[in-house]
Structures are given as C-alpha cells and as structure tokens.
Amino acid sequence: MLYPWQETVWQTLLDQHARLPHALLLTGEPGIGKLAFARHLAQWLLCESHADNKPCGVCDGCRWFLAGNHPDYRELTPAPEEEDDEGKVKKKAAAWISIDQVRDLNSFVYLSAHRAGRRVTLIQPAEALNAAAANALLKTLEEPPAGAVFILVSHQWRRLLPTILSRCRRLPLPLPEREPALAWLAEQGLDDAGSYLAEAGGAPLAAIERADAGMLAQRRAFLAELADPRQLDPLALAERLDKQKTEVARVADWLSRWVHDLARLGLAQSVRYYPDEITRLDALASKLDPVRLMRYHDTVIEAKRLANHPLNAKLVFEQLLYAYQQAVRPMIKG
C-alpha cells in the first residue's frame, strides 16, 4: 500500500507508464516510505490485472508477490550477517551488497520470465553496492535483456557511480507537508507527534521509529548537557552513555541535529529538528560561530558513517564530546 503523501507521485508515474524506463532510481530522505513505494511499483509491474491503476491483490502475480515467492521478482539488500558451515552466525559482515549477490542476480535477469512478462529487481539501498558490485550491475544496466526492470532505492543517491546514475531515471520522492504528516501520525496513535516529526526532519516513518518515551527522556537529558558546555564533563557523559548501551549512531544523530539547529539559528533564525529545545538553543546560538559549528558538524557526520563498526563506543563518545566542547567553548563569553 502507498502512504497518503505518495498518491500524487504515483499518479504522475502512472501517467508516464508507457514510457517507463528499464531502470528507475527512487530518491529522498530516509523515513518517507521509498521502499514501500518501490514494492508497490514492483507488485504493480507484476500484477496480471492492473485494476484501477494499482495492484489488484488477488491475481496469481499479486498473491505470489505478497507471499514473498514470486518467481519473477528479486530484492537485493546488504547481507548483515555471515554464517559458519553449521549455519550459526559467526560475525557481522560489512553492510554492503556484494559482487556475488549481483552475479547471482544476473543469472535471474537473463532467464525467461515464468509468467511471460517482466522480471523485476529491487535494489535497496543502492548506495550499499560496493565498487565491484556496482560495476557488475552497470554491465546489465547498459544492455538490459528484454522485460528486465530495475528499481533502485537510495537515501544518498549522490554516492552512486555517475555511470549508474546515467543509466537510471531518477524519481525524487518529497517529504510530506507537515500537516498531512501530523494527521497520519495521529492516526497511528503517536503522542507528541510534532516533536518526533521535527526530530526526524519531517519524515513520518522515521518519527514512528523514534517514538520511544524512554529514549526521548534520554535524548532530552543529553541535549540539556550540551546546552551548558561550561559544565559539560565529556568523560562522565561518555561513561553514562556507554553504560546505558546507547548506540553510537543515535548519539551522533542527536549531536548532528543539535549542531545543525545551533548553526541554523545563527544564520537563519530558525530550527529544523528540535523546536522543543528552542529556549536552550537560542540562549547558546547567539554566542557561537556558525561556520565553526558546521566544521564540527562534518566531524559528527563522519563518525555517523562509521558508527556500525566502532572499536570502542565509549572512546567515540569521549572524542565527539571533547570536540564539541572545543568547538563551542572558545566563543562563549564570561
């Protein structure tokens, strides 16, 4: 099913169905439903009825798709775990789509369709293709066999190879307007939807993922310490975060949003992520240098990229917090 804010884009795509490319790249912010849109499109392409410009849900193609066993559909995602010979998980693997996965996919793409129609491949997130896998896929995208359709989903499409981008038609999926997003979140029974939606940058599904009362309290306590950098004790805070088993990615996320809002207040007198923290942000932002803040923001973003494999979470916390303190303390008067 599509989300309400996707109906307009869906209709626009249907209006162009006669000119659909063999490779479509769906882009947009995380948490807006790109994967749901991609699967809806894949089901529609494999539907044997196409009733009312949507998958009928009852034909053989739809029933197989919904059951997860359509013979003409493949979904390529990073393999997060490796197993030993006995099938036991031995370690976490890198979050990449490998060349072996693409090679296996090619054997599917070049087969005849079981239902004498299309063969649909969904790749998500496309930026997870490692260099070898991307080059292997490129060969197929350059000379696709008849009936092969590729749907790529990407949160960070600029990281894709230019040659991959040149073989796809990009379809941007926008953030929903705030009021419809809040209405949908209210239908899901989410309390304090405005705060969660703002922290998620306007992405409703990301807001749902953040809707944890305990985590909200932890986030607010963390930001309260950032708001008073003179009293901030990086070692103590890092130890507390480590004992609470807070993920590095989550802390980097909080930090990046906090610093973004501080810089934005200094440059544009507005905030994006933490309107509920406007008093603390405003008290601090007027004393800081936005340019210096954005340099620190780059450091946090880099830590966020590496968050899946921190050697020592506590050490990462300490480094980020010391760097934050150094980024803001020299500009604070008094």
C-alpha positions as MATLAB code, in Angstrom:
seq = 'MLYPWQETVWQTLLDQHARLPHALLLTGEPGIGKLAFARHLAQWLLCESHADNKPCGVCDGCRWFLAGNHPDYRELTPAPEEEDDEGKVKKKAAAWISIDQVRDLNSFVYLSAHRAGRRVTLIQPAEALNAAAANALLKTLEEPPAGAVFILVSHQWRRLLPTILSRCRRLPLPLPEREPALAWLAEQGLDDAGSYLAEAGGAPLAAIERADAGMLAQRRAFLAELADPRQLDPLALAERLDKQKTEVARVADWLSRWVHDLARLGLAQSVRYYPDEITRLDALASKLDPVRLMRYHDTVIEAKRLANHPLNAKLVFEQLLYAYQQAVRPMIKG';
ca = [
       0.000    0.000    0.000;
       1.081    3.553   -0.658;
       1.250    6.168    2.056;
      -1.170    9.089    1.640;
       1.561   11.571    0.726;
       2.706    9.340   -2.161;
      -0.513    9.332   -4.174;
       0.389   12.356   -6.316;
       3.799   10.956   -7.291;
       2.211    7.585   -8.014;
      -0.353    9.115  -10.333;
       2.353   11.074  -12.122;
       4.301    7.860  -12.633;
       1.222    6.070  -13.984;
       0.620    8.880  -16.450;
       4.034    8.058  -17.891;
       3.666    4.272  -17.739;
       4.063    3.881  -21.493;
       7.496    5.486  -21.196;
       8.700    3.792  -18.016;
      12.466    3.221  -18.157;
      14.140   -0.118  -17.588;
      15.864    1.382  -14.502;
      14.179    3.769  -12.061;
      16.015    5.390   -9.157;
      13.820    6.444   -6.207;
      15.486    9.079   -4.054;
      14.580   11.068   -0.975;
      15.068   11.377    2.767;
      15.101    8.235    4.936;
      11.784    7.513    6.617;
       9.376    8.770    3.940;
       8.356    5.375    2.553;
      10.582    4.955   -0.511;
      10.816    1.198   -0.014;
       7.033    0.858    0.307;
       6.626    2.881   -2.904;
       9.202    0.684   -4.673;
       7.479   -2.541   -3.611;
       4.111   -1.146   -4.621;
       5.531   -0.378   -8.053;
       7.131   -3.822   -8.304;
       3.841   -5.512   -7.436;
       2.007   -3.362   -9.990;
       4.511   -4.304  -12.688;
       3.978   -7.988  -11.910;
       0.201   -7.730  -11.425;
      -1.775   -9.602  -14.085;
      -4.839   -7.385  -13.767;
      -3.812   -3.731  -13.151;
      -7.296   -2.910  -11.902;
      -7.818    0.782  -11.083;
      -4.163    1.627  -11.752;
      -2.967   -0.288   -8.731;
      -2.076   -3.905   -7.941;
      -5.282   -5.908   -7.751;
      -4.072   -8.025   -4.836;
      -5.936  -11.154   -5.958;
      -4.337  -12.363   -9.204;
      -1.651  -15.058   -9.144;
       1.057  -12.433   -9.626;
      -0.098  -10.384   -6.639;
      -0.649  -13.387   -4.402;
       2.833  -14.705   -5.113;
       4.353  -11.283   -4.607;
       2.596  -10.755   -1.270;
       3.657  -14.227   -0.157;
       7.259  -13.357   -0.975;
       7.776  -16.039   -3.585;
       7.067  -14.500   -6.986;
       9.432  -16.266   -9.429;
       9.970  -13.082  -11.454;
      10.942  -10.818   -8.544;
      14.222  -10.369   -6.696;
      15.171   -7.969   -3.915;
      18.816   -7.180   -3.341;
      19.846   -5.881    0.097;
      23.062   -5.981    2.151;
      23.670   -9.293    3.888;
      24.132   -8.210    7.540;
      25.486  -11.480    8.916;
      27.827  -14.296    7.968;
      27.267  -17.920    8.938;
      29.664  -20.781    9.545;
      29.307  -24.232    7.992;
      26.753  -25.208   10.649;
      24.513  -22.225    9.893;
      25.467  -20.337   13.051;
      26.107  -16.623   12.886;
      29.829  -16.098   13.338;
      30.193  -12.348   12.835;
      28.604   -9.247   11.463;
      29.501   -8.599    7.843;
      30.037   -5.219    6.252;
      26.753   -3.626    5.229;
      27.437   -3.907    1.509;
      25.771   -5.527   -1.453;
      28.494   -7.791   -2.792;
      29.564   -8.705   -6.304;
      28.482  -12.300   -5.642;
      24.936  -11.091   -4.998;
      24.958   -9.177   -8.285;
      26.326  -12.180  -10.147;
      23.550  -14.339   -8.730;
      21.108  -11.646   -9.797;
      22.398  -11.713  -13.365;
      21.558  -15.371  -13.650;
      17.959  -14.442  -12.772;
      17.763  -11.395  -15.036;
      18.770  -13.297  -18.163;
      16.287  -16.120  -17.644;
      12.930  -16.111  -19.386;
      10.092  -14.783  -17.224;
       7.985  -17.520  -15.653;
       4.763  -15.618  -16.358;
       5.823  -14.449  -19.826;
       6.078  -10.863  -18.595;
       8.585   -8.731  -16.715;
      11.389   -9.675  -14.381;
      11.634   -7.053  -11.649;
      14.649   -6.397   -9.435;
      14.567   -4.061   -6.429;
      17.931   -2.897   -5.039;
      17.966   -1.095   -1.701;
      19.751    0.897   -0.586;
      21.548    1.323   -3.890;
      24.459    3.152   -2.252;
      25.255   -0.111   -0.440;
      26.591   -1.572   -3.700;
      30.345   -1.875   -3.268;
      32.576   -0.815   -6.168;
      32.841   -4.290   -7.694;
      29.105   -4.925   -7.358;
      28.232   -1.536   -8.888;
      30.474   -2.197  -11.891;
      28.985   -5.661  -12.354;
      25.463   -4.210  -12.237;
      26.432   -1.474  -14.677;
      27.044   -4.022  -17.417;
      23.479   -5.268  -17.052;
      22.013   -1.770  -16.934;
      23.859   -0.831  -20.120;
      22.433   -3.740  -22.097;
      19.348   -4.964  -20.217;
      17.569   -8.030  -21.568;
      14.010   -7.558  -22.781;
      11.481   -7.432  -19.958;
      14.023   -6.708  -17.197;
      13.116   -3.799  -14.911;
      15.304   -2.423  -12.127;
      14.069   -0.296   -9.227;
      16.833    1.263   -7.173;
      16.128    2.959   -3.835;
      18.636    5.390   -2.398;
      18.885    7.688    0.630;
      22.177    9.131   -0.670;
      21.998    8.926   -4.447;
      24.983   11.222   -4.996;
      27.199    8.428   -3.675;
      26.300    6.236   -6.646;
      28.649    5.889   -9.582;
      27.951    8.520  -12.243;
      27.719    5.700  -14.761;
      24.969    4.037  -12.704;
      23.116    7.347  -12.434;
      23.329    7.878  -16.182;
      21.551    4.565  -16.802;
      18.618    5.337  -14.473;
      15.757    7.792  -14.485;
      15.637    9.480  -11.102;
      12.266    9.896   -9.391;
      12.549   12.119   -6.290;
      10.033   11.356   -3.533;
       9.446   14.514   -1.465;
       8.881   14.921    2.239;
       5.172   15.194    3.023;
       3.748   18.515    4.116;
       3.757   18.914    7.896;
       0.004   18.923    8.481;
      -0.769   15.739    6.470;
       2.194   14.052    8.138;
       0.910   15.006   11.590;
      -2.588   13.806   10.669;
      -1.188   10.429    9.603;
       0.902   10.144   12.777;
      -2.195   10.943   14.839;
      -3.980    8.057   13.076;
      -1.130    5.809   14.213;
      -1.762    6.891   17.806;
       1.574    8.670   18.246;
       1.700   11.056   21.196;
       3.844   14.199   20.949;
       3.909   13.677   17.177;
       5.148   17.196   16.477;
       8.361   16.707   18.459;
       9.126   13.348   16.888;
       8.345   14.596   13.385;
      10.608   17.612   13.819;
      13.476   15.486   15.146;
      13.028   13.153   12.169;
      13.362   16.095    9.790;
       9.750   15.800    8.641;
       9.904   12.080    7.783;
       6.829   10.335    9.275;
       8.172    6.777    9.308;
      11.374    7.948   10.953;
       9.213    9.730   13.529;
       7.475    6.444   14.329;
      10.857    4.761   14.828;
      11.879    7.486   17.273;
       8.691    7.207   19.311;
      10.165    5.705   22.442;
       9.332    7.501   25.687;
      12.479    6.268   27.412;
      14.690    7.279   24.510;
      13.004   10.690   24.346;
      13.853   11.284   28.007;
      17.436   10.171   27.396;
      17.741   12.465   24.383;
      16.427   15.456   26.322;
      18.833   14.792   29.190;
      21.709   14.534   26.711;
      20.805   17.797   24.995;
      20.468   19.532   28.354;
      24.142   18.785   28.975;
      25.140   20.009   25.525;
      23.275   23.246   26.250;
      25.704   24.061   29.079;
      29.165   23.381   27.626;
      30.944   25.058   30.579;
      29.608   22.356   32.894;
      29.826   19.516   30.384;
      32.006   16.611   31.583;
      32.809   14.543   28.457;
      34.269   11.618   30.406;
      31.296   11.284   32.749;
      28.730   11.677   29.987;
      30.542    9.202   27.731;
      30.632    6.659   30.552;
      26.920    7.114   31.223;
      26.038    6.687   27.538;
      28.180    3.571   27.393;
      26.516    2.062   30.489;
      23.099    2.822   29.009;
      24.255    0.970   25.864;
      23.264    3.903   23.710;
      24.195    3.300   20.087;
      26.947    5.421   18.593;
      24.744    6.150   15.588;
      21.997    7.505   17.850;
      24.340    9.804   19.775;
      25.897   11.050   16.535;
      22.383   11.639   15.238;
      21.445   13.730   18.281;
      24.686   15.680   18.064;
      24.420   16.381   14.337;
      20.849   17.649   14.690;
      21.685   19.798   17.715;
      24.661   21.406   15.990;
      22.683   21.875   12.773;
      19.993   23.746   14.700;
      22.574   25.891   16.510;
      24.167   26.907   13.215;
      20.792   27.428   11.556;
      19.663   29.706   14.362;
      22.788   31.796   13.902;
      22.384   32.019   10.137;
      18.636   31.941    9.513;
      16.993   32.410   12.925;
      15.111   29.114   12.658;
      15.465   25.486   13.754;
      14.588   22.275   11.966;
      14.961   19.333   14.330;
      14.459   20.472   17.930;
      11.760   23.145   18.203;
      11.049   21.781   21.688;
      14.596   22.854   22.660;
      14.326   26.362   21.197;
      14.947   28.149   24.523;
      18.223   26.345   25.177;
      19.286   26.566   21.552;
      18.588   30.282   21.362;
      20.499   31.015   24.561;
      23.596   29.309   23.162;
      23.424   30.054   19.436;
      23.890   33.817   19.754;
      27.310   33.258   21.313;
      28.662   30.868   18.685;
      30.277   30.967   15.260;
      28.052   29.096   12.740;
      30.991   28.372   10.431;
      32.962   26.706   13.202;
      29.874   24.746   14.203;
      29.464   23.372   10.700;
      33.082   22.217   10.673;
      32.340   20.240   13.825;
      29.119   19.020   12.196;
      31.229   17.441    9.447;
      33.196   15.570   12.122;
      29.979   14.190   13.613;
      28.669   13.114   10.210;
      31.888   11.215    9.555;
      31.528    9.446   12.909;
      27.943    8.615   11.992;
      29.086    6.941    8.777;
      31.444    4.708   10.745;
      29.001    4.069   13.591;
      28.251    0.471   12.585;
      31.773   -0.622   13.440;
      33.099    1.409   16.384;
      36.120   -0.189   18.017;
      35.182    1.330   21.344;
      31.872    3.144   21.766;
      32.947    4.915   24.942;
      36.071    6.250   23.222;
      33.995    7.503   20.290;
      31.656    9.304   22.711;
      34.595   10.922   24.506;
      36.158   12.142   21.258;
      32.902   13.587   19.958;
      32.087   15.338   23.226;
      35.569   16.789   23.704;
      35.470   18.052   20.115;
      32.049   19.588   20.757;
      33.292   21.309   23.876;
      36.263   22.718   21.989;
      34.034   23.820   19.099;
      31.736   25.899   21.314;
      33.668   26.875   24.446;
      36.132   29.393   22.906;
      33.254   31.539   21.663;
      31.348   31.639   24.945;
      31.835   34.874   26.827;
      32.222   35.073   30.549;
];
